[in-house]
Amino acid sequence: MNITIGSDHGAVALKDEVKMVLKEYEDIKVTDVGTFGTESVDYPDIAEKVCADVTSGKADFGIVLCGTGIGISIAANKVKGIRCALCNDVYSAKKAREHNNANVLAMGGRVLGFGPAGEIVRAFVESSFEGGRHERRVNKVMAIEQK
């Protein structure tokens, strides 16, 4: 599994912790598109880089991080083909994959501690889309992009 991760300056520390969690999985390869310091950068630029990898097939999933996770999740969801879920708890992360077939996870570096964020990431990468009645709904969501 390939995952592309990126953060703005407000979540660099959380990004580093998330990368450590992802090292627990032998089958996950991580690509980090930045930022790598605390100098201010614009979160839409990071979201676009991560989502480009997901929509091109270079990455199976993306993880985007900013101070709250809100701005970067909004930016990610502007990219055609992206279903980005802002998750602050394990249950939401599981359901984002199982019911919404989310392909990008968003979290906030100033909102979540390292422990809870790690559990959210684990729940996201270990869950799978259930299909069935959920597939019909996801297809309807994706059809909105075509209007």
QUIMO-V518780 format. One line per field, one symbol per residue. psi: psi as a letter, one per 30 degrees, with the letter a starting at -180 (. if undefined). burial: + if it has 9 or more other ideal C-beta (glycine too) atoms within 8 Angstrom, else -. A space follows every 10 residues. Layout:
psi=???
burial=???
This chain:
psi=kkkkkllaff geeeeeeeee efffjfgkkk kjgalgagkk lkeeeeeeee eeeefffeke llkkkaeffe eeeeeeffkk fkjkkjkgle eeeefeeeef hkfkkklkfg ekleeeeeee eeeeffllkf bbfeeeeeee effeff.
burial=++++++++++ ++-++-+++- ++-----+-+ +++++----- +-++-+++++ +++++--++- ++++++++++ +++-+++-+- ++++++++-+ -+++++++++ +++++++++- ++---+++++ +++++-+-+- ---++-++-- ++-----
